Amino acid sequence: MSAPMMQSGVVVEPGHFALEQRPIPQDIPDGWVLIDICAVGLCGTDYHILEGKHPFLNYPRVIGHELSGRVAKQGNGWSVGDLVVVNPYLSCGTCRACDRGKPNCCSNIEVLGVHRDGGLTAQLIVPAGNLYLADGLTPLQAAMVEFLAIGAHAVQRSEVGQGDTVLVTGVGPIGIGTALFARLKGAEVALLDLSPARLNMAADRFGFDQGFVSIDDAIASTKGDGFDVVYDATGHGGAIEAGFAAVAHGGTYTLVSVVKDTLSFSDPEFHKREMRLIGSRNALKADFDWVMSAFRDGHIDADALCSSVISMDTLAKTFGDLAKDRADLIKVIVQLGE
């Protein structure tokens, strides 16, 4: 008898996305949980996979790592129907980072939808410890937790506080999330982006009315002092290097985005400012929890973040167009279930 099948969204090769039938998981390892996927957020990573720009990926690949779901089979402390957020970072549990409570930067990390098949599919098995109860959230909100957790983690890493001046460069989804959580910490947040349209969107939807298209103008707004904390979310090496000049004496530069480039900066300037340079990768459970609390308490408006909700069939028809023109998008959600 053939195994039961389910529809899955697969990037077969660069430029080719298809809906394929894949086997429904049958053998569930000890400590893992079977979930019915409810919703999947589309990420820049997914677009890069379609475009063939991701450096650590083998094709074909079932994409999808921004996931919400419902527990399909009881066990490991979970009940059928529980709404969960999926932490897509599968850590080894034994490396130095894991031993120190930093599984987000595990030496052997595997990310769902990148290093192994992801959640743009009907059902998925996930380690029980990678599921977080999403009581009080909708499935669509739960699918937006992971991308916001990345910004929340960067904010926690930077130790930003009440009254700090902040500049977030790059007003994409990660930059917006970073700005929102820096503001929740009490910081005064300004944005920098080359697109006036994105700055206007951030002002209209989220109230970030201090925006700049030039880093010189951003620095000038501080009378030349710079910002206490600067976050880069541009994914552009030149922009990262330019951002060093915007950090105040005694300030912190947090790199949220990652580039393949080798970066350079002026060591005398770095030292005379006693600047901190911090890398921020992925997120921890505490960051996921913070995001979920922000949704529950009404501190983050999910509707303002969600650009559109589409079906799997619609994605198959429009994925290429979405990848080509993302200027007006924050988060597109693919809805699979309730």
Buried (B, 14 or more C-beta within 10 A) or exposed (E): EEEEEBBBBBBEEBEBBEBBEBEBBEEBEEEBBBBBBBBBBBBBBBBBBBBEEBEEBEEBBBBBBBBBBBBBBEBBEBEEEBBBBBBBBBBEEEBEBBEEEBBBBBEEBEBBBBBEBBBBBBBBBBBBBBBBBBEEBBBBBBBBBBBBBBBBBBBBBBEBEEEBBBBBBBBBBBBBBBBBBBBBBEBBBBBBBBBEEBBEBBBEBBEBEBBBBEBEEBBEBBEEEBBBBBBBBBBBBEBBBBBBBBBBEEBBBBBBBEBEEEEEBEEEEBEEBEBBEBEBBBBBBEBBBBBBEBBBEEBBEBEBBBBBBBEBEBBBEBBBEBBEEBEEBBBBBBBBEE
